[in-house]
Amino acid sequence: MDGNVVVDETMKSQSNGFIDLWLPRDTKYQIEIEYDGKKAESEIATFESDGTCNTTMQLK
């Protein structure tokens, strides 16, 4: 959230469309995923009370 890029690389999703992305704890992140002209954006947090699986991001 402070403007530093943590991961900027091409990743391949699993056959179900999920990716494994491990992020450092106790931080908020602005996530952007792009593919084939489509984009998904979301804020994700990694605090103890946050979930470990995000299933709401969809490419549009």
DSSP file (Angstrom, degrees, kcal/mol; ACC not computed):
  #  RESIDUE AA STRUCTURE BP1 BP2  ACC     N-H-->O    O-->H-N    N-H-->O    O-->H-N    TCO  KAPPA ALPHA  PHI   PSI    X-CA   Y-CA   Z-CA
    1    1 A M              0   0    0      0, 0.0    28,-0.1     0, 0.0    26,-0.0   0.000 360.0 360.0 360.0 -16.0    0.0    0.0    0.0
    2    2 A D        -     0   0    0     26,-0.2     3,-0.1     2,-0.1    27,-0.1   0.325 360.0 -97.8 -91.9  11.0    3.0    2.3    0.4
    3    3 A G  S    S+     0   0    0      1,-0.3     2,-0.4    27,-0.0    -1,-0.0   0.345  81.3 131.2  96.7  -6.3    3.8    2.1   -3.4
    4    4 A N        -     0   0    0      1,-0.0     2,-0.5     2,-0.0    -1,-0.3  -0.667  56.7-128.9 -82.5 132.6    6.5   -0.5   -3.2
    5    5 A V        +     0   0    0     -2,-0.4     3,-0.1     1,-0.2    -1,-0.0  -0.694  27.0 178.0 -80.9 126.8    6.2   -3.4   -5.7
    6    6 A V  S    S+     0   0    0     -2,-0.5     2,-0.4     1,-0.4    -1,-0.2   0.849  71.5  14.2 -95.3 -45.0    6.5   -6.8   -4.0
    7    7 A V        +     0   0    0      2,-0.0    -1,-0.4     0, 0.0     2,-0.2  -0.996  57.4 163.6-135.5 128.1    5.9   -9.1   -6.9
    8    8 A D        +     0   0    0     -2,-0.4     2,-0.3    -3,-0.1    -3,-0.0  -0.679  39.4 110.2-142.1  83.6    6.0   -8.1  -10.6
    9    9 A E  S    S-     0   0    0     -2,-0.2     2,-0.4     2,-0.0    -2,-0.0  -0.981  70.6 -94.8-152.6 159.1    6.3  -11.3  -12.7
   10   10 A T        -     0   0    0     -2,-0.3     2,-0.3     2,-0.0    -2,-0.1  -0.671  44.8-174.2 -78.1 129.3    4.4  -13.5  -15.1
   11   11 A M        -     0   0    0     -2,-0.4     2,-0.5     8,-0.0     8,-0.0  -0.932  19.9-134.1-125.4 149.5    2.7  -16.4  -13.2
   12   12 A K        -     0   0    0     -2,-0.3     2,-0.1     1,-0.0     6,-0.0  -0.897  22.5-135.8-104.5 129.5    0.8  -19.4  -14.5
   13   13 A S        -     0   0    0     -2,-0.5     6,-0.2     1,-0.1     5,-0.1  -0.355  23.2-105.0 -77.5 162.2   -2.5  -20.3  -12.8
   14   14 A Q    >   -     0   0    0      4,-3.4     3,-2.3     1,-0.1    -1,-0.1  -0.270  45.4 -91.1 -73.6 172.1   -3.5  -23.8  -11.9
   15   15 A S  T 3  S+     0   0    0      1,-0.3    -1,-0.1     2,-0.1    -2,-0.1   0.747 129.2  55.8 -61.2 -23.1   -6.1  -25.5  -14.1
   16   16 A N  T 3  S-     0   0    0      2,-0.1    -1,-0.3     1,-0.0     3,-0.1   0.398 121.5-106.3 -89.5   2.8   -8.8  -24.2  -11.7
   17   17 A G  S <  S+     0   0    0     -3,-2.3     2,-0.2     1,-0.3    -2,-0.1   0.362  78.7 127.7  91.6  -5.4   -7.6  -20.6  -12.3
   18   18 A F        -     0   0    0     -5,-0.1    -4,-3.4    -6,-0.0     2,-0.3  -0.506  41.4-157.7 -83.7 152.6   -6.0  -20.1   -8.8
   19   19 A I        -     0   0    0     -6,-0.2     2,-0.7    -2,-0.2    -6,-0.1  -0.942  18.0-126.4-122.8 152.4   -2.5  -18.9   -8.2
   20   20 A D        +     0   0    0     -2,-0.3     2,-0.4     2,-0.0    -2,-0.0  -0.888  36.7 167.4 -96.7 116.0   -0.3  -19.5   -5.2
   21   21 A L        -     0   0    0     -2,-0.7     2,-0.5     2,-0.0    -2,-0.1  -0.947  16.8-163.4-134.2 111.8    1.0  -16.1   -4.0
   22   22 A W        -     0   0    0     -2,-0.4    -2,-0.0     0, 0.0     0, 0.0  -0.840  11.9-175.0 -99.1 127.9    2.6  -15.9   -0.5
   23   23 A L        -     0   0    0     -2,-0.5     4,-0.1     1,-0.1    -2,-0.0  -0.893  32.7 -92.7-121.6 150.1    2.9  -12.4    0.9
   24   24 A P        -     0   0    0      0, 0.0     3,-0.3     0, 0.0    22,-0.1  -0.246  51.1-103.4 -58.9 149.0    4.6  -11.2    4.1
   25   25 A R  S    S+     0   0    0      1,-0.2    22,-0.2    20,-0.1     3,-0.1  -0.186  91.1  27.9 -72.2 162.0    2.3  -10.9    7.2
   26   26 A D  S    S+     0   0    0     20,-2.4     2,-0.3     1,-0.2    -1,-0.2   0.844  94.3 106.8  59.6  44.0    0.8   -7.9    8.8
   27   27 A T        -     0   0    0     -3,-0.3    19,-2.4    -4,-0.1     2,-0.4  -0.980  62.5-129.6-145.4 154.6    0.5   -5.7    5.7
   28   28 A K  E     -A   45   0A   0     -2,-0.3     2,-0.4    17,-0.2    17,-0.3  -0.884  27.8-167.1-103.5 141.7   -2.1   -4.4    3.3
   29   29 A Y  E     -A   44   0A   0     15,-3.6    15,-2.9    -2,-0.4     2,-0.7  -0.962  22.4-139.9-129.6 144.9   -1.5   -4.9   -0.4
   30   30 A Q  E     -A   43   0A   0     -2,-0.4     2,-0.4    13,-0.2    13,-0.2  -0.936  30.5-157.9 -99.3 114.4   -3.2   -3.5   -3.6
   31   31 A I  E     -A   42   0A   0     11,-3.7    11,-2.2    -2,-0.7     2,-0.4  -0.806  14.5-178.4-100.8 132.8   -3.3   -6.5   -6.0
   32   32 A E  E     -A   41   0A   0     -2,-0.4     2,-0.4     9,-0.2     9,-0.2  -0.996   1.0-176.4-129.4 126.9   -3.6   -6.1   -9.8
   33   33 A I  E     -A   40   0A   0      7,-2.8     7,-2.5    -2,-0.4     2,-0.4  -0.987   4.8-175.5-123.4 130.7   -3.8   -9.1  -12.1
   34   34 A E  E     +A   39   0A   0     -2,-0.4     2,-0.3     5,-0.2     5,-0.2  -0.975   9.7 161.2-128.4 141.6   -3.9   -8.6  -15.9
   35   35 A Y  E >   -A   38   0A   0      3,-2.4     3,-2.4    -2,-0.4    -2,-0.0  -0.896  67.5 -14.8-158.7 128.2   -4.3  -11.2  -18.6
   36   36 A D  T 3  S-     0   0    0      1,-0.3     3,-0.1    -2,-0.3    -2,-0.0   0.848 128.2 -47.2  51.5  43.7   -5.3  -10.9  -22.3
   37   37 A G  T 3  S+     0   0    0      1,-0.3    -1,-0.3     0, 0.0     2,-0.3   0.456 117.5 110.4  80.4   0.3   -6.6   -7.4  -22.0
   38   38 A K  E <   -A   35   0A   0     -3,-2.4    -3,-2.4    22,-0.0     2,-0.3  -0.766  47.5-165.5-107.4 155.8   -8.6   -8.1  -18.8
   39   39 A K  E     -A   34   0A   0     -2,-0.3    21,-1.5    -5,-0.2     2,-0.4  -0.992  13.8-168.3-143.9 146.5   -7.9   -6.9  -15.3
   40   40 A A  E     -A   33   0A   0     -7,-2.5    -7,-2.8    -2,-0.3     2,-0.4  -0.997  11.0-173.5-131.8 138.7   -8.8   -7.5  -11.7
   41   41 A E  E     +A   32   0A   0     -2,-0.4     2,-0.3    -9,-0.2    -9,-0.2  -0.986  13.1 151.7-132.9 142.9   -7.9   -5.3   -8.8
   42   42 A S  E     -A   31   0A   0    -11,-2.2   -11,-3.7    -2,-0.4     2,-0.5  -0.982  40.5-117.5-162.5 155.5   -8.4   -5.8   -5.0
   43   43 A E  E     -A   30   0A   0     -2,-0.3     2,-0.4   -13,-0.2   -13,-0.2  -0.876  32.9-172.6 -97.2 133.3   -7.0   -4.9   -1.7
   44   44 A I  E     -A   29   0A   0    -15,-2.9   -15,-3.6    -2,-0.5     2,-0.3  -0.980   5.9-161.7-127.1 138.6   -5.7   -7.8    0.3
   45   45 A A  E     -A   28   0A   0     -2,-0.4   -17,-0.2   -17,-0.3   -20,-0.1  -0.904  11.1-159.6-119.8 150.7   -4.5   -7.8    3.9
   46   46 A T        +     0   0    0    -19,-2.4   -20,-2.4    -2,-0.3     2,-0.1  -0.117  43.0 133.9-121.8  35.7   -2.3  -10.4    5.7
   47   47 A F  S >  S-     0   0    0    -22,-0.2     3,-2.3   -21,-0.2    -2,-0.1  -0.424  73.1 -98.3 -81.0 163.8   -3.1   -9.7    9.4
   48   48 A E  T 3  S+     0   0    0      1,-0.3    -1,-0.1    -2,-0.1   -23,-0.0   0.800 123.4  51.2 -54.2 -34.2   -3.8  -12.6   11.7
   49   49 A S  T 3  S+     0   0    0      2,-0.0    -1,-0.3     0, 0.0     2,-0.2   0.524  92.5  98.0 -83.8  -4.9   -7.6  -12.1   11.5
   50   50 A D  S <  S-     0   0    0     -3,-2.3    -4,-0.0     1,-0.1    -6,-0.0  -0.530  78.9-107.8 -85.8 150.4   -7.6  -12.1    7.6
   51   51 A G        -     0   0    0     -2,-0.2    -1,-0.1     1,-0.1    -6,-0.1  -0.229  14.7-139.2 -68.2 163.8   -8.4  -15.1    5.5
   52   52 A T  S    S+     0   0    0      1,-0.1     2,-0.4    -6,-0.0    -1,-0.1   0.384  83.2  58.5-106.8   1.7   -5.7  -16.9    3.6
   53   53 A C        -     0   0    0      2,-0.0     2,-0.6     0, 0.0    -1,-0.1  -0.984  61.7-162.8-136.9 124.4   -7.6  -17.5    0.4
   54   54 A N        +     0   0    0     -2,-0.4     3,-0.1     1,-0.1   -10,-0.0  -0.928  18.3 163.3-107.6 119.5   -9.2  -14.9   -1.8
   55   55 A T        +     0   0    0     -2,-0.6    -1,-0.1     1,-0.1   -37,-0.0   0.184  58.0  79.7-117.8  15.2  -11.8  -16.2   -4.3
   56   56 A T        +     0   0    0      2,-0.0     2,-0.4     0, 0.0    -1,-0.1   0.609  61.2 102.5-102.3 -11.9  -13.5  -13.0   -5.3
   57   57 A M        +     0   0    0    -17,-0.1     2,-0.4    -3,-0.1   -17,-0.1  -0.593  46.7 176.5 -77.1 127.0  -11.1  -11.5   -7.8
   58   58 A Q        -     0   0    0     -2,-0.4     2,-0.3   -17,-0.1   -17,-0.2  -0.996  32.2-117.1-132.0 136.3  -12.3  -12.0  -11.4
   59   59 A L              0   0    0     -2,-0.4   -19,-0.2     1,-0.2   -25,-0.1  -0.526 360.0 360.0 -70.5 132.4  -10.8  -10.8  -14.6
   60   60 A K              0   0    0    -21,-1.5    -1,-0.2    -2,-0.3   -20,-0.1   0.308 360.0 360.0-133.6 360.0  -13.1   -8.3  -16.5
